[in-house]
Amino acid sequence: MKTKTHPQTSSLTVRNLDKEIKERLRIRAAKHGKSMEAEIRQILTIAALTPLPEPVTETDGDYCSSARGMWKDFGMTTDEFMEMIRGD
């Protein structure tokens, strides 16, 4: 009989979180029909998997135009990503 294998998981405790931030996370989770834990897990997963943009230097041209496509590697448009971050 085959058993399902589950990826290893770990726990994380966040201390000294501003009360306003916690309340915003609670509201955001409620809007998405999720628990706060599930909402925060999704936020952390996306943040960890999203490639960081290249550092901006004074010689870089238009930073805004290069930033517009930085979420494409994650399969999202910038608008879709911002909607997810804002909780729209």
HUQUI-V466281 format. One record per helix or strand of 2 or more residues. SS is the DSSP state (A for helix, B for strand). FROM is the first residue (numbers start at 1). TO is the last residue. If there is no record, write none. Layout:
BEGIN
ss = {SS	SS}
from = {FROM	FROM}
to = {TO	TO}
END
This chain:
BEGIN
ss = {A	A	A	A	A}
from = {19	36	63	72	78}
to = {31	49	67	74	86}
END
